[in-house]
Amino acid sequence: MFLMVGLLMAVNCATGPCLQVYTDPLTNQLIITANQHAPGTIVAPKPRPKRIYVPRPKPKPTTWIPYKPRPTIHSTYRAPVKKKPSTVTKVASAAISLSDQITKLLPGSQLLYQPTNNPVSGIPIYFWSDSNPVFQVVTAILGIGVSVALQPTFVWDFGDGATFTTSNAGGPFPNATVTHIYKTPGNYSVRLTISWAGSWAAQGQVLPVLGGAIVQTVTTTILVAPGPTNYTH
């Protein structure tokens, strides 16, 4: 599974930003990150313009001057010095790294039960949570659309040694998905543990959300009164 995830992530890095979606169980946050390493560009400077030498015209004499032959000057031939061709130096700009992060905090949940006043032993008590059946996030990061969906798992501890695990949030009467009957009266500490896990989708790929499940815990105390008594004569 981890090898497959790594391969899919490599495909994401090749076609765009590297995306990661994971959870932080310590802060109960969903974290979406994106990193992109854009290659640098090569820029060539503009060539300098060439200078063209234009000789100035000699002024014409205004008066007649008798011709006098000039002395012959013996000169030695020197080969012209060849100029080095100008080179254009290419300048490479530094690569650009882009990154962004989005965090989402899951909303809190409440533990509810019915009847709220004077629940008694021997009669079912209805329990439920006000959590949504799915926690969904649809967002965009570095221009890439990301969709995340987390589903809850409910673990009920009724305080008398009985537990119940379900994916249903339960509900008040007549929803009997989560009910419990206390055999004896007393104070009971009820604990509800909600674990969120799921998957995320981007660029046509679906991957699991890594980092471990986000766990929420809610507790309450229920005072259970004695139930009805049958009298015999």
Phi, psi and omega in degrees: 000314181293326177295318179295319178298317179297320179295318180294322177296323178297323177296318178300319181293329181285329184260355182173206179297149174280118183256143175218137177230121181211173181246154174244097184298337181289325181251000182056041181244147170263129186239129177240123181235152177216135178226136180222132179249099182277131181293153179285165180248149180259123183242128178259132179291155180290138179292146178288143179291142179281139177270133180251124181277125177242114181292144178282141178291140179285137180291144179279138179293141180270338179238158180278128180243131179298145182281129174236123179295137179275150178292146181284128180253124179273122181241153177261145182279130175240128180292140179296143179279124180284132178278142177290134179296140179288138180248145178260119181271126178275133180252123180264126178280156181290150178292152183251129177251124179246140179210153179206156181216137178235130178241141179231129178262127179292139179292152179289165182232157178244148175259120184239152178209163183213134004283146180278334180252125174056054171293144185238158179287152179084355180237137183299140172249132182268129180242149174196168177239147179272015178292148175288152179293344178206142174254115187238138178230127175236116185212178177230138180222124186052038177080005181251128177283132181231134178236127181237136178226122178243135178248145182266154168236126185257128176241116182260132172239110189276359174088353179246018181098349180267140177228161181207131180244133182204162174261003181259137182285349182078191181180169178287174178306133012263015179288108184259031180294317181234104177226159178209144179244122175271130184280330182232150178289165178145182177267129181233133177266112182262131181238132176243123178247123181247122179249126181254130176209157181179211186219169177222155184228141177198139177054039176078010180241146179240124183229154178285149174282122183266175176103354181095158183287145172278125186246128174244139182234130179231136180230155174205162180245131181245131174263112182260122180274161176300142181280180181296147181246135178271123181264139176236144180259000000 
